[in-house]
Amino acid sequence: MSPAPARGGRRRLIVLRHGETGHNAAGIWQGQLDVPLSDVGVAQADAAGPAVAALSPSRIVTSDLSRARRTAQSVGRATGIRVEVDARFREIHAGAWQGLTAQEVAQGWPELRAAALRGEDVRRGDDGETMGDVLARVGEALDELLSDLPAGECAVVSTHGAAARAVASWVLDLDLAVAWRLLGGLGNCHWGELREGRHGWMLHTWNASSGVPSQAGSSPP
């Protein structure tokens, strides 16, 4: 459950997905593997930095995985704001699926993979996380972040595909299954903007970008 609206000004939250990695391009489940940005991903991040900076953030928080940190650093350079690291914004742990192609996962776990892609709250790769697990840790981090965010200010969270939908689900107070169905996956270096309203948080934009080409957010986490 997201915090009550602050008095004296409407706050904003930008949820930003990292740039492309080689695993993204190859359709490999990376989960919490620390895969760096590809050359394409670096170009995406460098273009997204000034575009997100134009939204006037006052704080930047990132997952500790290098692909999200490098993306956040481009925003930090464009704004002059120090980037804060919070491991709770990591991607979902995909268990035994991490490092496997989508085809390998489909062959080895056909029913579990199909359920996961439908947005059902199943444990990834036998011993990985559920989306409920992700929502719990992301929600804890957001509770602290928004509790410290003054009225009228904006924070950027640089994170990952599945984790980004957990962020939106928690802030908008949406059921996970509903959020999964309504919100398509963010493309690499695409973002969503959530705005605080009189009676709670609202979705303002989703899958916005700087205009640098990116595949739709359909690759494995």
HELIX and SHEET records of a PDB file:
HELIX    1   1 GLY A   22  ALA A   26  1                                   5    
HELIX    2   2 ASP A   39  ALA A   53  1                                  15    
HELIX    3   3 SER A   66  THR A   79  1                                  14    
HELIX    4   4 ALA A   87  PHE A   89  5                                   3    
HELIX    5   5 GLY A   95  TRP A   97  5                                   3    
HELIX    6   6 ALA A  102  GLY A  108  1                                   7    
HELIX    7   7 PRO A  110  LEU A  117  1                                   8    
HELIX    8   8 MET A  131  SER A  147  1                                  17    
HELIX    9   9 GLY A  161  LEU A  172  1                                  12    
HELIX   10  10 LEU A  176  LEU A  182  1                                   7    
SHEET    1   A 6 VAL A  83  VAL A  85  0                                        
SHEET    2   A 6 ARG A  59  THR A  62  1                                        
SHEET    3   A 6 CYS A 154  THR A 159  1                                        
SHEET    4   A 6 ARG A  12  ARG A  17  1                                        
SHEET    5   A 6 TRP A 191  GLY A 197 -1                                        
SHEET    6   A 6 GLY A 200  ALA A 208 -1                                        
END                                                                             
